């Protein structure tokens, strides 16, 4: 058992933990987030400081945050993993679906 064991062997069921200050559940730590941004190792060094969108195209996508599989230091929204191909499949990486009222 690791110090960061949350009691679930893989991803935790939705709503297993208290919401964040904005009332949102499961925003970090359950699964890394596969994003729309293309990966470029040098992009953030030359990108705009505010809300960089990433390169226009590429071969791999950025994943953010960490999952149940990662150490706590990787489980934060600002953490970005190196690129993963669009065909990547894993039990610890997913994407978010947004529903607007």
C-alpha positions as CSV (number, residue, x, y, z in Angstrom):
1,X,0.0,0.0,0.0
2,X,1.2,3.5,-0.9
3,X,0.7,6.5,1.3
4,X,-1.6,7.9,-1.4
5,X,-4.0,4.9,-1.4
6,X,-7.6,6.2,-1.7
7,X,-9.2,2.8,-1.1
8,X,-10.0,2.0,-4.7
9,X,-7.9,-0.3,-6.8
10,X,-8.3,1.7,-10.0
11,X,-10.5,4.7,-10.8
12,X,-12.9,5.7,-8.1
13,X,-16.6,5.9,-8.8
14,X,-17.9,9.4,-9.7
15,X,-18.6,11.4,-6.6
16,X,-16.6,9.3,-4.2
17,X,-15.0,12.3,-2.6
18,X,-16.0,15.8,-1.5
19,X,-16.4,18.4,-4.3
20,X,-13.8,21.1,-4.7
21,X,-14.6,24.7,-3.7
22,X,-16.6,25.2,-6.9
23,X,-18.8,22.2,-6.3
24,X,-17.1,20.0,-8.9
25,X,-16.2,16.4,-8.2
26,X,-13.4,14.2,-9.5
27,X,-11.4,17.0,-11.2
28,X,-7.9,15.6,-10.4
29,X,-6.4,12.3,-9.4
30,X,-8.9,9.8,-10.8
31,X,-7.7,9.9,-14.4
32,X,-5.1,11.9,-16.3
33,X,-6.8,14.2,-18.8
34,X,-6.1,13.7,-22.5
35,X,-6.4,17.2,-24.0
36,X,-7.1,18.7,-27.5
37,X,-3.7,20.5,-27.4
38,X,-1.0,19.0,-29.6
39,X,2.3,18.3,-27.9
40,X,5.5,20.3,-28.7
41,X,8.4,20.0,-26.3
42,X,9.4,23.7,-26.9
43,X,6.0,25.3,-27.2
44,X,5.6,26.6,-23.7
45,X,9.0,28.4,-23.9
46,X,7.7,30.5,-26.8
47,X,4.0,30.6,-26.2
48,X,1.8,33.4,-25.0
49,X,1.8,33.7,-21.1
50,X,-2.0,33.7,-21.0
51,X,-4.1,30.7,-22.0
52,X,-1.7,29.2,-24.6
53,X,-3.7,26.9,-27.0
54,X,-0.8,24.8,-28.2
55,X,0.5,24.2,-31.7
56,X,-1.9,24.1,-34.7
57,X,-1.1,20.5,-35.5
58,X,1.0,17.6,-34.3
59,X,1.3,13.9,-33.9
60,X,0.8,13.6,-30.1
61,X,-1.6,15.2,-27.6
62,X,-0.8,16.7,-24.2
63,X,-2.2,14.9,-21.1
64,X,-2.6,16.9,-17.9
65,X,-2.7,16.0,-14.3
66,X,-2.2,12.6,-12.8
67,X,-4.3,9.5,-12.1
68,X,-4.8,6.8,-9.4
69,X,-1.6,5.3,-10.9
70,X,0.7,8.3,-10.3
71,X,2.6,9.8,-7.4
72,X,0.9,12.7,-5.7
73,X,3.4,15.2,-7.2
74,X,1.9,14.5,-10.6
75,X,-1.7,14.8,-9.5
76,X,-2.2,18.5,-10.2
77,X,-3.8,20.3,-13.1
78,X,-0.6,22.2,-14.0
79,X,1.4,19.0,-14.6
80,X,1.7,18.1,-18.2
81,X,2.9,14.8,-19.5
82,X,4.9,14.4,-22.7
83,X,2.8,13.7,-25.8
84,X,0.7,10.6,-26.4
85,X,-0.6,9.5,-29.8
86,X,-4.2,9.9,-30.6
87,X,-4.5,6.2,-30.7
88,X,-3.3,5.8,-27.0
89,X,-5.6,3.8,-24.7
90,X,-5.1,3.3,-21.0
91,X,-7.2,2.7,-17.9
92,X,-5.7,5.8,-16.2
93,X,-6.2,8.4,-18.9
94,X,-9.4,9.9,-20.2
95,X,-11.1,13.1,-21.4
96,X,-13.8,15.4,-20.0
97,X,-17.2,15.8,-21.5
98,X,-18.7,19.3,-20.9
99,X,-22.4,19.8,-20.7
100,X,-23.7,23.3,-20.6
101,X,-27.2,24.0,-19.2
